[in-house]
Amino acid sequence: MNQPLKVMVVDDDVTVLEVTAAVLEQHGYEVRTRESALGTSLAIIREKPDVVLLDVHMPGLSGDRLAELMAPRPGRVAPLVILHSATTLSDLEQLAAGCGAADVMEKTANPSAFIKRFESILVKHAAALPRKPSSSRRS
């Protein structure tokens, strides 16, 4: 039996962090959270998430800069990085192109829209995921 995909959510807004984690957990994902980009590189090495859902605007270290640091390198498996922000979609797409993030998501207060977009990104980038999604996930 496959283990669920592990998702690390990084956001300095505690409410967004908690709600996002809850929605992902309700849909069968294993979730880790971080309130700061600082120290997240080490947490990624330790936790080995399959996906990192990364806020862009955080104090100390922006999400796009962290995504650059996590870019795949020879001999290192990198998680799928998704920029997740209230920034406009066009601005997010520009940031993603510049930092090597795989995809982008606008923040939404609608859990159904969030999970639909998240899972469509997973399908789109399935070949790049370190582990494949479990077929036992609840929908």
N, C-alpha and C positions, 0 to 999 in steps of 0.2 A: 504494500500500500504506500502510495506516495505521501510525503509530508506536504502540508499546505505551503504555498509561497510565503516567504518571509518579506514583509514590507517595513521599511524604516521611514517614519514620518518625521520630518524636521520642520518645526515652525515655532516662532517665538510667541505666537498668540496661543495661550493655553487653552482657550475655548475651542479654537479651530483644531488644535492638536487632539483634544479629547473627543470631539465629535467625529473627526476624520477617523481616528483609531477605532471608535465604537462601530462606525459604519463598516469599516473593513473587517473587523472581527465578526460582525453579524453575518458577513458573507464568506466566512471560513478562512480568512487570511490570518497568519501569525503576525502580530504587529509589535514593533518596538518604536518608542517615541524619544525625541530629543527636542529640548526647548532652545537649543543654540547650535549654530553651525560650528562653533569652536569645540574642538575635541571630537567632532563627528567622524573625521577620517579614521581615527583610532577605533571608534565604536564600530565602524563599518568593517574594519579588518577583523575585529573580535567577533562581531555578530554574524557577518557574512550574509547580509540581506540580498534577496533576489532583485528587489526594487527599492529605490529611494525616492520618496515623494518629497520634494524639496521646495520650501518657500524661498522666494527670491530676496525679499527685503527684510534682512535681519541685522541687528547690530553686531559689530565686530567682524563678521565675515559674511558677505552676501552669498546667497544660494548659487548664483551663477559662477562665482569665484570658486566655491567649494566643488561644483560640478567639474570645473577645469582640473582641479586637483585629483578628482576621482576618475578621470578619463582612462580608458583601457590602455594598458601597456603590455609589451611582450612578456609572456609568462605570468601575467596577473589577470585573474577573472574579475571583471568589474560589474557592479550591479547596473541594472537598467535605471537611468536617472530621468525622472519626470519633474519638470519645473511646475510648481503649483502656486499660483499667486492671483491676487486681485488685479494685477496689471493687465492691460488690454491684451487680447490674443495676439495681435500683430507684434506688439512689443515683446511678448513672451517668446514668440517664434524667432524673432531677431536674437534675443538673448540665448536661446537654445542653440541656434546655428553657430553663435560665437563661442560657446563654452562646451559644446559636445554633448549636451543633454539629448536623450533620445526623442523626447516628446514634451508636450506642454498641456496643462489643464488650467482653466480659469477656476478660481474658487467659486463655489455655489453653496447656497443654504439648502438646496434641494438634494437630499441623500440619494434619491433614485437617479437623478441626472448625474450626480458625482460617480456612483458605482457603474453606471452605464458607460460613461466616458472612460473611467479607469480600466474597465475590462475590455473595452474596444482597443485601448492602447496596448494591453497585454496581448491580445490577439494579433494586432499589427506587428508587434515586435517579439513574437513568441520565439523565433530562432535566436534572438540575442539574450534571452533569459538564461541565467546560470542553471536553473532547474526548471523543469516543465511544470505547468499548472496541474494540480491534482484534479482528477475527474470527479472527486467526491465533494467538491465545494457546493454549498447550498446556494440557491439563487433566490 
